[in-house]
Amino acid sequence: MAKAKKKSKLKAVKTKKPAAKKAAAKKSNGLPSPSKKPFGQAGLALDGVRILDFTHVQSGPTCTQLLAWFGADVIKVERPGVGDITRGQLVDVKGADSLYFTMLNHNKRSITIDSKHKKGKEILDRLIKECDVLVENFAPGALDRMGLTWEHIHKLNPRMIVASVKGFGPGPYEDCKVYENVAQCTGGSASTTGFRDGPPLVTGAQIGDSGTGLHLALGIVTALYQRSRTGRGQKVLCAMQDGVLNLARVKLRDQQRLKHGPLTEYSQYGEGIPFGDATPRAGNDSGGGQPGRILKCKGAPQDPNAYIYFITQAPVWESICDVIGEPTWKTDPEFSTPKARLPKLNAIFERIERWTMTKTKFEAMDILNKYDIPCGPILSMKELAEDQSLRKTGTVVEVDHPKRGKYLSVGNPIKLSDSISKVKRSPLLGEHTDEILKDVLRYSAKEIADIKVSGAITAPEKKEKAA
Ligand code: CAO
């Protein structure tokens, strides 16, 4: 009897197990149970993802650098002897890779392959089979001319995601080569940047290149996520014009508002200057509904960065009046409401500037912050490079390089609590060619020796010298 009881108990346990498992899986959405490892010690977010990095200059490299910081194995393919053209552009230390290159290619491995050489093509095909994502930002058609069409890649590896940056999407300009400032101009940024009475301006922030690289990185991780469900890769395309327009979307908002009357938060409204049929340049006016300007502080204009951005946010208007010494403006109907202030913004900001000019930008920041008045000092690159809080968070990092010594770089600006980026120096040209041929592509020592003499991974000049 006791035996029978035991048996039935066992049976009950046996039958319960799969059901319990199923319920647990349902509860966790099919995900593994939460890691017991401390945060930051469970590997990196993109561990196991391998990227065939065919990028150069800035837009593509910013994308693959981000993926590398998140743990992807990024294999940068470069032309033998030359490499990414930026290695030799804006050189500051003779004989060393330029900062242009080193600051855009951290945490990657470099392999040199002549993609137009027969043996080079064979190596590339092998790499395609081993990688999850191919990222490129060649001129339109260049990848196809190498023989690496979508059909060819997809046949070799149906799981491959092929991600591209181009200047323009399909349309009249799709065949054009594009650099940063061209994208800023064609994406609507330049026409809306600068002062109304001056020419269009480009911005210092590289919204065309680095901005599009960011868009592409998001496209890639999204495609990787979809692949975990569908099992297949797809094409990801980010056109620089589209990326800039996306970042300038508030200006397309204003374009449509024009149909319904003047843009009252623009200084030109208060100055009585009529609006045309396109979003005008707005100087340093705030892009949102809260009027803002860049104002001089103590030391300006001799010090080109002794300025502060000051926002006259409506909820803190009374504090602003007290701080600048105009307490009557709190109740004066000419100044007390946002609507009443709009036509007088020039006069209001002139008065505020008379106050900011009595303070350094940091003193002004300290005082204004006590009252929650939104503001920000204009920080120079020198000040940012020396900022200790940015060093602490890893946003500004010091990196050591065998040929140039120590240099500063911008680390990963995206902080994940369970995938902590460590910035490693950029690779020397072809530094990892041998290890990738051996460990990733599993070529034998004899095969590697044959590849070396084939000319597929070495520059023609070097071959001549050796002969
Ligand atoms: N082995 C052999 N050949 C290689 C190679 C390798 N490893 N890597 C590149 N090449 C070849 C390409 O195949 C191409 O040859 P073809 O013209 O015969 O097809 C050639 O190098 C030049 O490539 P490219 O046209 O892309 O380079 P470019 O300097 O003339 O143009 C750029 C640069 C950026 C304007 C262009 O690549 C482009 O428009 N890219 C898309 C938009 C973009 O990313 N712009 C931002 C750049 S950052 O400001």
Boltz pocket constraint, residues with backbone or C-beta under 6 A from the ligand:
constraints:
  - pocket:
      binder: B
      contacts: [[A, 56], [A, 57], [A, 58], [A, 59], [A, 60], [A, 77], [A, 78], [A, 79], [A, 80], [A, 113], [A, 114], [A, 115], [A, 116], [A, 137], [A, 138], [A, 139], [A, 140], [A, 141], [A, 142], [A, 143], [A, 145], [A, 146], [A, 165], [A, 166], [A, 167], [A, 176], [A, 177], [A, 178], [A, 179], [A, 180], [A, 209]]
      max_distance: 6.0
